[in-house]
Amino acid sequence: MTTKALFCPTCRKVVLATDPDFPFCSDRCRILDLGAWASGGYIISSPIHDPDLLDELEGLKNRDRRDTNDSDG
């Protein structure tokens, strides 16, 4: 059986699928990647196709607008 090797998404070092921090080469790279997600460094750019979720997001956006307008005056 062959072991699949990939590259660490953070530092590009070769990582084996059997490594304990897979797909990262180390805990440090895992934490750096998590920090990039948490700070908005990564985004998911595919559009939302779920109509229920779109309606919910639109409702939240409208609610935020009302709250902002209510606090103006």
Buried (B, 14 or more C-beta within 10 A) or exposed (E): EEEEEEEBBBBEEEBEEEBEEBBBBBEEBBEBBEEEEEEEEEEEEEEEEEEEEEEEEEEEEEEEEEEEEEEEE
